[in-house]
Amino acid sequence: MFCKYCGKQIPENAKFCSKCGKKIQESVIRSLEDTNSVVANVAVNNTENLQVQESKAEEKTPVLEYKDISINGRRFVYLGDSSKVFCPKCHNKADIYSTLCSYCNSSFCEPTSNETIKPLKSELSARQEISLDFTEKSGKKPTKRIIIIACILAIIIPVGLKVKKEIAVKSYEARMWPVFVSSAKRSKEATNEYLENPTIANSKAAEAALLDMIEAYLDYYRGMVAVKGKGDYSYMNENMESFIVACENIHREIGLYGLREFDTRMAQIRAEWRAIKQQY
């Protein structure tokens, strides 16, 4: 089975993950009838095989003593000439590449006694051979490789961040620009209706539609600054200025028949526009 937290494959009866140390919870839930049936079968089998197990226990070979062994800076134990290693605490089978026991969650990096963990002589000689082999073949110190990798990352990371920002800007434009275009279309239709039939109702509708379009563009402007950050937004400021002038001209032409809330909404638009420009 696999650990649901980190995905590492672990033994079926493991209680802890040998990689992340999380406790493994049982996911199989049996019904009461199935449980009673299983318990009954186990009891019958235990009764029938009790004498056989006792006789086999006497014929077993003597228990071998566990001996300590250090592998890759981790402490394990082994039995006799066996190539398998076990947990020093619970004596269950252990993975030499893990730092935690998948059964008792104890650390293999901690000493089993008051002594500190020391690598075996064979391990030390192997490390020295690897180090010498690397030096002879490459003629370069390991720190040079680290410096080269760091330099490469210093170039790649800024480029990656720039590409990520460009993708975010394009995604925002594709999502929010149609909203403004739809509002601008409604404003154009209302303005044409007012020019063809300049009634009080049409004048107010044209003025309200134009205010809605300005607010939609202001929302688009605000979001663009948040996604893109500092930059040149002169073209957007020019658009905002032209929209506001057009709306004020219509309001001035309508006069007393214009929207009562025009001054309030226009003051809010100018205040928000000023706040956006201060961000960059």
GIQUINOR-V494022 format. One record per run of one state. SS is the DSSP state (A for helix, B for strand, O for the rest). FROM is the first residue (numbers start at 0). TO is the last residue. If there is no record, write none. Layout:
ss = (SS,SS)
from = (FROM,FROM)
to = (TO,TO)
//
This chain:
ss = (O,B,O,B,O,B,O,B,O,A,O,B,O,B,O,B,O,B,O,B,O,B,O,A,O,A,O,A,O,A,O,A,O)
from = (0,1,2,8,9,15,16,22,23,31,59,65,71,73,79,85,86,92,93,99,100,106,107,120,138,141,196,199,228,233,257,261,278)
to = (0,1,7,8,14,15,21,22,30,58,64,70,72,78,84,85,91,92,98,99,105,106,119,137,140,195,198,227,232,256,260,277,279)
//
